[in-house]
Amino acid sequence: MDEIKKLMQGFSRFRARYFDGQPDFYDQLARRGQSPGLMVVACCDSRVDPAIITDSNPGDLFVVRNVANLVPPCEMGGGYHGTSAALEFAVRSLHVMHIIVLGHSQCGGIQSLLQGIQAPQGDFIIPWMAIAEEACRKVNARHAHAPDAVRQRACEQAAIQVSLHNLLTFPWVRERVEQGALHLHGWYFDIDRGELLHYNDKTERFEEYAASL
């Protein structure tokens, strides 16, 4: 119960900050609804919270989190498409101007992909992580003899590129990107170093954000 007590204490601080300290803030959010300008596709990893990393306020970010921050390709077949549904709502209803795929170091999903996921522990993870198989194949071809840490970092970043490509398979994403109304970003949070990198499509490299601002 200590974990639940900690959450309730946190909620008390949250309420004091936003409802007591800024009485008009949530009143406006409640009356006007949400209108975030950014969507973030992030990992479920408990250490990588987009709002905390970017010091954002409630209402700033529309966030969907899944294993390994993956965007699946557009497909209309059967099944449940939670990430695709969130993407559709963000683009077609909220009209976000930016979509950020936020990957990170020490990603358990990518690690399991590189090492090989074994059933029955991977009943759901195996088909989901198949989205990033292209990244895995690329890394195994280019870094076959590299240390595990180097291969994992390369695969984490390559998986972000796969998701950026998959975003463009959704026709309403591609259309808005071509119109200049929507911008796609690949970000990589280095937990070890506390650095935020972004994918530069001109150099095809991940570069530290601070250096480009």
Buried (B, 14 or more C-beta within 10 A) or exposed (E): EEEEEEEEEEEEEEEEEBEEEEEEBBEEBEEEEEEBEBBBBBBEBEEBBBBEBBEBEEBBBBBBBBBBBBBBBBEEEEEEBEBBEBBBBBBEEBEBBBBBBBBBBBBEBBBBBBEEBEEEEBEEBBEBBBBBEBBBEBBBEEBEEBEEEEBBBBBBBBBBBBBBEBBBEBEEBBEBBEEEEBEBBBBBBBEEEEBBBBBEEEEEEBEBEEEEE
